[in-house]
Amino acid sequence: MRYIKPLDGLRAIAALFVIIWHWIPQDSFINQFPNGYFGVNIFFVLSGFLITHILLIHRVDAEAFGMARKNLLQHFYIRRALRIFPIFYLTLSLMVVLRHQADLKLTMSELIASATYTYNFFLFSVKSWDLASIHFWSLAVEEQFYLVWPLLMLYLPKRYLLFCMLLFILIGVSSQLLLSDTNFGPILPHTCFDCLGIGGLLAWVAINKPSFLQKFYHLTVAMAIVGVVLVVCKQAAILSLKQDRFAHAMIGVWLITHVWAHQQKPTTLTSLLSTKVLVNLGKVSYGIYLYHILFEKLVRPLWIAYVYPHFQTIQPIYLDWAFLVVNVPILYGICWLSWQYIEHPILQLKDKVSYQKPVTQNRHPTIVQIGKPEPIQHN
């Protein structure tokens, strides 16, 4: 599988947006922009792109080499489970064990919802953001997406794939416009279809219409400009928008298309996203997303008890930023250890669940060449 370094950098940026949202007070100036919401939406677009790219490439293999799609589907789910489940359930277990130290008010209903990836429905029913595993709602949405999307991408007739992706985008946008509950409604799966679907659309273009990629890139530039204008207008209360998720999606798909279209000729943006710090953070972004809430709950009381008294003349917001600057590297260290000694060894089992396709020389050249691309690495 081909590895595209700037995509890890983009993961890191999305993860940092989420950390800022959860670690810096909600009423601070920087969080007047919905950083966490934006970061999650970028993750959704990226996930839709990467998963769709993998599925469509292996569909090509199935059709070319007579492979059973049922086996592809089975292997896909096994490989996803090996990537997602181990540290997810580890995090959930740690939350139970350390609930008193972290002052987590876990209920059995919340634990069951978390463990079964139905947390977004649970959150929608209780309508409270003051919960221990609040960030699990987006993971639930992705798992629910995984239940449906692979079936569509592998079994739907080719001529309907584009229509399917456009329909997902339409469902997502229309759901957001028709929401009666604008606070908790956006955590339901169908309201996220636009982000996931537009990522899938980019993958479809990259694989089936590579010659159209440059035109598609110019389209996404226009989309990103519109997205930025909509976000600014909503934040400035110039426009009364129920939701601006699709605006985030338009920005996200431009970022990914920019990375994809400039693999051979790096730009300032792709060079920034390829910096060692961002790439390293991006490689462990899943762990960062899972661990950051529990980590903050455990460390914040120590910070308040031992650091605050020495800086009483400094405004609390500066100490909150100091908390972030000091503790993000520590969180990264924990996530690196998790990757090195838990996630990566388990991921090696993925090699035992190979797609078993015949090997042919130069079967999948890069996207800028004539031919089919190879699947992108999606850890």
C-alpha positions in Angstrom: 0.0 0.0 0.0 1.2 3.5 -0.9 1.8 5.9 2.0 0.9 9.6 1.6 2.7 11.5 4.3 0.7 14.8 4.2 -2.5 12.9 5.0 -1.0 12.0 8.4 -0.3 15.7 8.9 -3.9 16.5 8.1 -5.0 13.9 10.8 -2.7 15.7 13.3 -4.3 19.1 12.5 -7.8 17.6 13.0 -6.8 16.0 16.3 -5.3 19.3 17.5 -8.6 21.0 16.8 -10.4 18.5 18.9 -7.9 18.8 21.8 -8.2 22.6 21.7 -12.0 22.2 21.9 -11.8 19.9 24.9 -8.9 21.3 26.8 -9.4 25.1 26.4 -12.5 26.6 28.1 -15.5 26.7 25.8 -16.1 30.4 26.4 -12.6 31.3 25.3 -12.0 33.4 22.2 -10.5 30.6 20.2 -13.4 28.2 20.8 -15.9 30.7 19.4 -15.0 28.7 16.3 -16.3 25.2 16.7 -12.8 23.6 16.7 -13.9 20.1 17.9 -16.8 20.0 15.4 -14.5 21.1 12.6 -11.8 18.5 13.5 -14.3 15.7 13.7 -15.8 16.7 10.3 -12.3 16.6 8.7 -11.9 13.1 10.2 -15.2 12.1 8.6 -14.2 13.4 5.1 -10.8 11.7 5.4 -12.3 8.5 6.5 -14.8 8.5 3.7 -12.0 9.1 1.2 -9.6 6.4 2.5 -12.2 3.7 3.1 -13.9 4.2 -0.2 -10.5 4.2 -2.0 -9.6 0.9 -0.4 -13.0 -0.7 -1.2 -13.0 0.4 -4.8 -9.5 -0.7 -5.4 -10.3 -4.2 -4.1 -13.5 -4.2 -6.1 -11.3 -3.8 -9.2 -9.2 -6.7 -8.0 -12.3 -8.8 -7.4 -13.6 -8.2 -10.9 -10.1 -8.6 -12.6 -9.1 -11.8 -10.8 -12.5 -13.4 -10.1 -12.2 -13.0 -6.3 -15.3 -13.5 -4.2 -16.6 -10.2 -2.9 -17.8 -11.9 0.2 -14.2 -12.7 1.1 -13.2 -9.1 0.4 -16.0 -7.9 2.7 -15.0 -10.4 5.5 -11.3 -9.4 5.2 -12.2 -5.7 5.3 -14.2 -6.1 8.5 -11.5 -8.2 10.2 -8.8 -5.7 9.3 -10.9 -2.8 10.5 -11.6 -4.6 13.8 -7.9 -5.3 14.4 -7.2 -1.6 13.9 -10.2 -0.1 15.8 -11.3 -2.4 18.6 -8.1 -3.1 20.8 -7.4 0.4 22.1 -11.0 1.4 22.0 -11.9 -1.3 24.5 -8.7 -0.6 26.3 -9.7 3.0 26.7 -13.2 2.0 27.9 -11.7 -0.4 30.4 -9.3 2.3 31.7 -12.2 4.6 32.1 -14.0 2.1 34.3 -10.9 1.3 36.4 -9.9 4.9 36.8 -13.4 6.4 37.1 -12.9 7.6 40.7 -9.4 9.1 40.1 -10.7 10.9 37.0 -14.0 11.8 38.6 -16.0 10.2 35.7 -19.7 9.7 36.4 -20.1 6.6 34.3 -23.4 4.8 34.1 -24.2 1.3 32.9 -26.3 2.7 30.1 -23.4 4.9 28.9 -20.9 2.0 29.1 -23.3 -0.3 27.1 -23.8 2.5 24.5 -20.1 3.0 24.2 -19.2 -0.7 23.9 -21.9 -1.3 21.2 -21.0 1.8 19.2 -24.5 3.3 19.7 -23.2 6.2 21.7 -24.6 8.8 19.4 -28.1 7.5 19.8 -27.6 7.3 23.6 -26.4 10.9 23.6 -29.3 12.0 21.4 -31.7 10.4 23.9 -30.2 11.8 27.1 -29.4 15.2 25.6 -26.4 16.0 27.8 -22.9 16.9 26.8 -21.7 16.5 30.4 -20.8 12.8 30.0 -17.6 10.8 30.5 -17.1 9.4 27.0 -18.6 12.3 25.1 -16.1 11.9 22.2 -17.3 8.4 21.4 -20.2 9.6 19.4 -18.1 10.2 16.3 -16.6 6.8 16.5 -20.1 5.3 16.7 -21.0 7.3 13.5 -18.0 5.8 11.7 -18.8 2.3 12.8 -22.4 2.7 11.6 -21.0 4.0 8.3 -18.8 0.9 8.1 -21.8 -1.4 8.4 -23.4 0.0 5.2 -20.8 1.6 3.0 -18.6 -1.5 2.2 -21.7 -3.4 1.1 -22.7 -0.6 -1.3 -19.2 -0.1 -2.6 -18.6 -3.8 -3.3 -22.0 -5.0 -4.4 -23.8 -2.0 -6.0 -23.6 -2.0 -9.8 -20.8 0.3 -11.0 -23.2 2.6 -12.8 -25.0 3.4 -9.5 -21.9 4.2 -7.4 -21.7 7.9 -8.3 -25.4 8.3 -7.8 -25.0 6.6 -4.4 -22.3 9.0 -3.3 -24.3 12.0 -4.5 -27.4 10.7 -2.7 -25.4 10.3 0.6 -24.2 13.9 0.2 -27.8 15.1 -0.5 -29.2 13.2 2.5 -26.5 14.7 4.8 -27.1 18.3 3.7 -30.9 18.1 3.6 -30.9 16.4 7.1 -28.9 19.3 8.5 -31.2 21.9 6.9 -34.3 20.1 8.3 -33.0 19.5 11.8 -35.4 20.5 14.6 -32.8 19.7 17.2 -29.7 21.6 16.1 -27.8 20.8 19.3 -27.9 17.0 19.3 -29.4 16.2 15.9 -25.9 16.5 14.2 -24.6 13.4 16.0 -27.1 11.1 14.2 -25.5 9.1 11.4 -27.5 10.5 8.5 -26.6 14.1 9.3 -22.9 13.1 8.8 -23.5 11.5 5.4 -22.3 14.6 3.5 -18.8 14.5 5.0 -18.4 10.8 4.5 -20.0 10.9 1.1 -18.0 13.7 -0.3 -14.8 11.9 0.8 -16.1 8.9 -1.0 -16.8 11.0 -4.1 -13.2 12.2 -4.2 -12.0 8.5 -4.0 -14.4 7.6 -6.9 -12.9 10.5 -9.0 -9.3 9.5 -8.2 -9.9 5.9 -9.3 -12.4 6.1 -12.1 -11.8 9.5 -13.6 -8.1 10.4 -12.9 -8.0 12.6 -15.9 -10.7 14.7 -14.3 -8.8 15.1 -11.1 -7.3 18.5 -12.0 -10.7 19.9 -12.9 -12.2 18.4 -9.7 -9.4 20.1 -7.8 -10.3 23.5 -9.2 -13.9 22.8 -8.2 -12.9 22.0 -4.7 -11.0 25.3 -4.5 -14.2 27.1 -5.2 -16.0 24.9 -2.7 -13.5 25.6 0.0 -13.9 29.4 -0.6 -17.7 29.0 -0.3 -17.2 26.9 2.8 -14.9 29.5 4.5 -17.4 32.3 3.7 -20.3 30.2 5.1 -18.4 29.4 8.3 -17.3 33.1 8.8 -20.9 34.3 8.1 -22.3 31.8 10.6 -19.8 32.7 13.3 -20.4 36.4 12.7 -24.2 35.8 12.8 -24.5 37.3 9.3 -26.3 34.2 8.1 -28.7 32.1 10.1 -27.5 28.6 9.3 -28.8 25.6 11.3 -25.6 23.7 10.6 -22.3 24.4 8.8 -21.1 20.8 8.6 -21.2 20.8 4.8 -19.1 24.0 4.8 -16.5 22.0 6.8 -16.9 19.2 4.4 -16.1 21.5 1.4 -13.0 22.7 3.2 -12.0 19.2 4.0 -12.4 17.8 0.5 -10.3 20.7 -0.8 -7.5 19.9 1.7 -7.5 16.2 0.7 -7.7 16.9 -3.0 -4.9 19.4 -2.7 -2.7 16.7 -1.1 -3.7 14.2 -3.7 -3.2 16.4 -6.7 0.2 17.6 -5.6 2.0 14.4 -4.7 4.6 14.9 -7.4 5.0 18.7 -6.9 4.8 19.6 -3.2 3.3 22.9 -2.3 3.7 25.1 0.8 0.7 23.4 2.3 1.8 19.8 1.6 5.3 20.6 2.9 3.8 21.9 6.1 1.6 18.8 6.5 4.7 16.7 5.8 6.7 18.1 8.7 8.0 15.5 11.1 6.0 16.8 14.1 2.7 16.7 12.3 3.3 13.4 10.6 4.3 11.8 13.9 1.2 13.2 15.6 -0.9 12.0 12.7 0.3 8.5 12.9 -1.0 8.2 16.5 -4.1 10.4 16.0 -6.5 7.6 16.7 -4.9 7.1 20.1 -4.8 10.8 20.7 -8.5 11.0 20.0 -9.3 8.1 22.3 -7.0 8.9 25.2 -7.2 12.7 25.4 -10.3 13.0 27.5 -9.3 10.5 30.2 -5.8 11.9 30.2 -7.1 15.5 30.8 -9.4 14.3 33.5 -6.5 12.7 35.4 -3.9 15.4 34.9 -5.9 18.6 35.2 -6.5 18.3 39.0 -2.7 17.9 39.4 -2.1 20.9 37.2 -4.6 23.0 39.3 -3.2 21.8 42.6 0.5 22.2 41.9 0.9 24.8 39.1 -1.9 27.3 39.6 -0.7 28.4 43.1 2.6 29.5 41.7 1.1 31.7 39.0 -1.8 33.4 40.7 -1.2 36.7 39.0 -1.5 35.1 35.5 -4.9 34.9 33.8 -6.3 31.4 33.9 -6.6 31.2 30.1 -2.8 31.5 29.8 -2.4 28.6 32.2 -4.9 26.6 30.2 -2.8 27.2 27.1 0.3 26.3 29.1 -1.5 23.1 30.1 -2.0 22.2 26.5 1.5 23.1 25.4 3.1 21.0 28.2 0.7 18.0 28.0 0.3 17.4 24.3 3.9 16.1 24.1 3.2 13.9 27.1 0.0 12.6 25.5 1.9 12.0 22.3 4.4 9.9 24.3 1.6 7.8 25.7 0.1 7.3 22.3 3.5 6.4 20.8 3.9 3.7 23.5 0.4 2.5 22.7 1.2 2.3 19.0 4.5 0.7 19.5 3.5 -2.0 22.0 -0.2 -2.5 21.5 -1.5 -1.3 18.2 1.3 -2.0 15.8 1.9 -5.6 17.0 -1.8 -6.3 16.7 -1.8 -4.7 13.2 0.8 -7.2 12.1 -2.0 -9.8 12.2 -3.5 -7.9 9.2 -0.9 -9.6 7.1 -2.4 -12.9 7.9 -5.7 -11.6 6.6 -4.5 -10.8 3.1 -6.8 -10.3 0.1 -4.8 -13.0 -1.7 -4.8 -11.4 -5.1 -2.4 -12.5 -7.8 0.7 -10.3 -8.0 1.4 -8.6 -11.3 4.2 -6.3 -12.1 3.3 -2.5 -12.0 -0.4 -3.4 -11.8 -1.2 -0.2 -9.9 1.0 2.7 -10.9 0.6 6.1 -9.2 -2.4 8.2 -9.8 -0.6 10.6 -12.1 0.2 7.8 -14.5 -2.1 5.9 -16.8 -3.8 3.0 -15.0 -5.3 2.2 -11.7 -4.0 3.6 -8.4 -3.0 1.3 -5.6 -4.8 1.5 -2.3 -3.7 4.1 0.2 -2.4 3.0 3.6 -5.1 3.6 6.2 -4.0 2.6 9.7 
